[in-house]
């Protein structure tokens, strides 16, 4: 079984993905980490030198490569992964897609601390961060809502996630 974790940046995908992969005894991959490893550049460097479109093309290629190579895996996807090139449909066809539906206030609290590592929000003043996240989350929600399951990240336990995946 392939499990794709989606959600906005800062929603907890990598955290829960690692725990879930251990619980299910599946390999874990963070798609952003795989992109960095394969390209030899940070996400920020890719955005700055190649632009977002080239990043999204690389993201799609590696999403499909990991899927082809692993019948069982837990994959933490980037926040924008489901929103480009039909990736949400691809993931739904090849596994179970779980949206970690994290509240806006939790996202803002986490992301204000991580801005320097996030190319899409790095240069946004803290005072404007909540409105920018609100807009981007609104734009992406159309894709996130297509997941097989939507789970509220703030109240999750590992047991709840696994049970939801196995019983849906």
C-alpha positions in Angstrom: 0.0 0.0 0.0 1.2 3.5 -0.9 0.3 6.3 1.5 0.6 9.9 0.3 0.5 12.5 3.0 -0.6 15.9 1.7 -1.3 19.3 3.3 0.0 22.8 3.6 3.6 23.4 4.5 4.0 23.0 8.2 1.0 20.7 8.6 3.1 17.8 10.1 3.4 15.5 7.0 7.1 14.6 7.6 6.6 14.1 11.4 3.6 11.8 11.0 5.0 10.2 7.9 8.1 9.0 9.7 6.0 7.6 12.6 3.5 6.0 10.3 6.2 4.3 8.2 7.8 2.8 11.3 4.4 1.6 12.5 3.5 0.1 9.1 7.0 -1.1 8.4 7.0 0.8 5.1 9.9 2.9 3.7 9.4 6.6 4.3 10.3 9.4 1.9 10.0 13.1 2.1 9.5 14.2 -1.4 11.3 17.5 -0.8 14.3 15.7 0.7 14.4 13.3 -2.4 14.4 16.4 -4.7 17.3 17.9 -2.8 19.2 14.6 -2.9 18.7 14.0 -6.6 19.3 17.6 -7.7 22.2 18.4 -5.4 20.5 21.8 -4.6 18.3 23.0 -1.8 14.6 23.7 -2.6 15.4 27.5 -2.3 18.3 27.2 -4.8 16.1 25.3 -7.2 13.4 28.0 -7.0 15.9 30.8 -7.4 17.9 29.2 -10.3 15.3 27.3 -12.2 12.0 28.7 -11.1 8.9 27.1 -9.6 7.8 25.5 -12.9 11.0 23.5 -13.2 10.8 22.6 -9.6 7.3 21.2 -10.1 8.4 19.2 -13.1 11.2 17.6 -11.1 8.7 17.0 -8.2 6.3 15.2 -10.6 9.1 13.0 -12.1 10.4 12.0 -8.6 6.8 11.4 -7.3 6.2 9.0 -10.2 9.7 7.3 -9.8 9.2 6.6 -6.1 5.7 5.3 -6.8 7.0 3.0 -9.6 9.8 1.7 -7.4 7.8 1.1 -4.2 4.6 -0.9 -3.9 4.6 0.0 -0.2 5.7 3.4 1.1 4.7 6.4 3.1 5.5 9.6 1.1 5.3 13.1 2.6 4.5 15.4 -0.3 5.4 19.0 -0.6 2.5 21.4 0.1 2.0 22.2 -3.6 2.6 18.7 -4.9 -1.1 17.8 -5.4 -1.8 21.1 -7.1 0.2 20.6 -10.3 0.3 18.4 -13.4 -2.5 16.2 -12.2 -0.5 14.9 -9.3 -3.6 14.5 -7.0 -5.2 12.2 -9.6 -2.0 10.2 -10.0 -1.6 9.7 -6.2 -5.3 8.7 -5.9 -4.9 6.1 -8.6 -1.7 4.6 -7.0 -2.4 4.7 -3.3 -4.3 6.3 -0.4 -4.1 10.1 -0.1 -4.4 11.5 3.4 -4.8 15.3 3.9 -3.4 16.5 7.2 -5.9 19.3 7.7 -4.1 21.6 10.0 -5.7 24.8 11.4 -4.7 28.2 10.0 -3.5 29.4 13.4 -1.3 26.3 13.9 0.2 26.7 10.4 1.0 30.4 11.1 2.6 29.6 14.4 4.8 26.9 12.9 5.7 28.7 9.7 6.7 32.0 11.3 9.5 30.1 12.9 10.5 28.3 9.6 10.3 31.1 7.0 14.0 31.0 6.1 13.6 27.4 4.9 10.4 28.0 2.9 11.0 29.8 -0.5 7.4 30.6 -1.1 7.1 32.6 2.2 10.7 33.5 3.0 10.4 37.2 2.1 6.9 37.8 3.5 6.8 40.1 6.6 5.5 38.3 9.7 2.6 40.8 9.9 1.4 39.6 6.4 2.1 35.9 6.8 -1.4 34.9 8.0 -3.1 36.6 5.1 -0.7 35.1 2.6 -1.2 31.6 4.1 -4.9 32.1 4.1 -5.0 32.9 0.4 -2.6 30.1 -0.6 -4.4 27.6 1.6 -7.7 28.7 -0.1 -6.2 28.1 -3.5 -4.9 24.7 -2.6 -7.9 23.5 -0.6 -9.6 22.4 -3.9 -6.8 19.8 -4.4 -6.5 18.8 -0.7 -10.2 18.1 -0.4 -9.8 15.5 -3.1 -7.9 13.2 -0.7 -9.3 9.9 0.3 -9.2 11.0 3.9 -9.1 14.4 5.7 -7.7 14.2 9.2 -7.4 17.1 11.6 -3.6 17.2 12.4 -3.9 18.8 15.8 -5.9 16.0 17.5 -4.2 13.0 15.7 -2.6 10.0 17.2 -0.6 7.4 15.3 -3.2 4.8 16.0 -6.0 7.0 14.6 -4.0 7.6 11.4 -3.3 4.0 10.9 -6.8 2.9 11.6 -8.3 5.5 9.2 -5.9 4.3 6.5 -6.7 0.6 7.0 -10.4 1.0 7.4 -11.4 3.5 4.8 
